[in-house]
């Protein structure tokens, strides 16, 4: 999905109003409906029967979007209040029309123009399940001032007891650069309108934007197609992934949907292999086979009942020997993809095993975790692979491949991912907040699903299994990588909303994968 600047979005809005004949107040109503629909979706995930929301509105069009959202939220069963950061007599244009509709619907509206008003709000916060930030939009620049700044401070202070949804971009964030020049809203979800803005995907904004949802407000596709992208970075989103998974034929069988081989696990790290296998079986692949050290076979087999688990010879350290692969080399062509690395260990034998796979594997190969660590001294070897390779490093593993530290990788995630793609010739998935997918040709994509609750052991193993399972079904490597990171992040978001970021574990992500798929496939 194209990422645009604020001026490009204004151009699209203008064309839609002037050339397509869609009035501005209708676009505002569509924006409000989109915000309400996303908020209702997350309220349902959290199990809220009669949720409540306070919509905090500024004086401009962003406030008008909030007014429109208030009415739609009321229609969807929310208890709703509107707070204006200023006075009603400062509202004009289309926003004023929607404010009139809010009054006509009997929704409570309160004005808070002074510092004393907001100090009182801070001292006596109103209880609400959601705080919806409609204070500042893409046209704002510089540090927020006056009632808007105080309202932002209120949102951030009250966020311990409410979820925060920002309209278009978190207030206080520059929509082009992502920089907070003063107070800025720390959102759980940002519902961006029409198309994502460049500031949402900037490194400076990642702590503020939360999960990014895109609301279609009816911009004609031809106008979007004619727009020159603001950069060569694109955002991964469900609307462009939905045709990757075709409808399953009635007469299909397990062989129709591919066969994945997972190689990994070691003493003390059986769970990594088990999680990868479980995630792969949830990816839609027809068959999953695993090769693990003999001592952990019962653990992996018990963790993933649908996986055919086989024992391999192991080292004294409890990891696979290189010779464990020998009997499998003639069979590799019978698989549709191979995943190696989860829990593999960094014993010298592990390095020999991975090098053998690179030289001899004839099907798409996913290198994850320790399969990358054992190649840190010779990452260029990946270029010699017989088949397509996808690598899935976290920042530390990426740093070892590039001879950098993790902080350097994080300081330039897109540049680091591109450097790794150029160095290895592989398709690169750099994990973390704003996962980056790049190809050696230079295409770059960013994923904006996911949350901090996924920052725990096992989450990367889940992604590796999910991605490899998609790859085994014959999905093109770039498409499998984009769909894999989106689904992984979406499943993580669903797990967090159903339980909590603090309490979720990697297995919870696997449990949500089937429901995350519903965004991409109907059946």
C-alpha positions, 0 to 999 in steps of 0.5 A: 500500500502506498505511503503518502505525505500530508500534501499528497493526501490533501491533493487526493481529498481535493480531487475526490471532492472537486472531481468525483463530486463527493462532498467534504462532509460525506468524506468526514462521515466516512472517516468517522464510520471507519474510526467507529468500526475499528473501535468496535472491533477491538472492543469486541475482541476485549469482550466489552458488551457496553463499552464507553468512549470519550472523543476528544476533539480539536477545532479542525477537520480532525475534530470533525472526524471525531464528531462523526465517529461519536454518532456512529459509535452511539449507533453501535452501542457505545456510551459516548461523550464528546470533549472539545479542547476549546470552545464550540464557537471555534468550530467551523465548516464541515466539522460544525455540521457534524457537531450539530449532528452530535447535538441532534443525536443527544450526545453529551458535549462539553467544552474545556478551553482553560488550563484549569479545566484540564487540571480538573480533568486530570484530578478527576479523570472520567471513566471510559473504556476508550479515549479517541484522539481527534485533536490534531490532524495531518495539517498540524506542525510544531509543538501543540499549545494551549487546550490541545496540549493539555488534552494530550497530557490528559489522554496520556495520563488517563491511558492507564485505565483506557485504550487510546485510538488516534484518528489519522495520526496521533496528535502531536506527531508530525505526519511527514516526519513522525517527530514529536515536537512537544506533547504527543499522544501515545496510541494503542491504535491509529486509524489512518484515513485513506492511505498511511502517512509517511510519519506513521512508519518513521522510526521516531513515531513507532513508540506513539502510533501503536497498531495502524489500521487503514480506513477506506474513505472512498478515494477513487482508486484511479486517483491513488494509482496516478499518485507518485509514491512519497518513497519506495517504502510500502506498508503491508496491509490486508487489502492487498493480501486478500487474493494471495490465498485462493479458494480451496477446491472441494476435491483437494487433499492434504497433498494439495497444500504442500509439505513443510520440513522443519529442522531444529530443536536442541536440549533445552530448546525443544519448545522453539521447534514445537512452536514453529511446527504448531504455527506451520500447521495453522498456516494452512500447509497440508503436511508438516514433518520435523527433524529434531534430536532424538532426546527431545522427540517426545516433547516436540511430538507432544507439542504439535500432534499434527506434525510427523516428528523424526529423530536425528543423531545428536551431539553431546550438547543435545543438538543435531549432528550434521550427519543427521541430515544425510538420510534426508538430503535425497528426500529434500525435493519431495518437500515444498519448503524447508525451515531450519533454525528454531532452537537449533543451537550453535554447535559446530555441527549445526553450522555444518548442517546449515551449510549442507542445506544451503548447498543442496536444498532444491526447494525454498529455504527459510533460515531463522534464529541459530541457522543465521547465528552459525553463518555470522562469520560468512553470510555471503555463503547464503548467496550460493544457495540452490534455491530461494532463501528467506532470512528472518533475523531479529536486530541482534542476529542482523547485527551479527550478519552485518558486523554491526551492533543491534543499536546500529541496526535499529537506528537504520532498520530499512538500510540494514535490511537492504544491506543484508539483502544485498550481502546475502542475496536473500529475501530479508525479514527484519523482525521488531516493531515495524517489521521490514521485508526487503528483497535484493532488488531493493523493494521494501515493505513495513508491517504495522500490526503487532504490539509489545506483548509479542516481545517474548521468547517464542514469538519469532519461532511462531513467525518462522513456522507461519511464514514457512507454512505459507511458502510450502503452499506455493505462495511466492516468497515475497507474498508469503513473507508479507502475509506471514508478518501481517498475520503474525502481528494481527494474531498477536494483536488479537491475543493482546486484546483478548487477554493482555500484553503482559499476560500473553505468551507465544502460544497465544499468538498461534491460537489466534492465527485462524481468526487472523486469517479471516481478514485475508480469506472468507473460508 
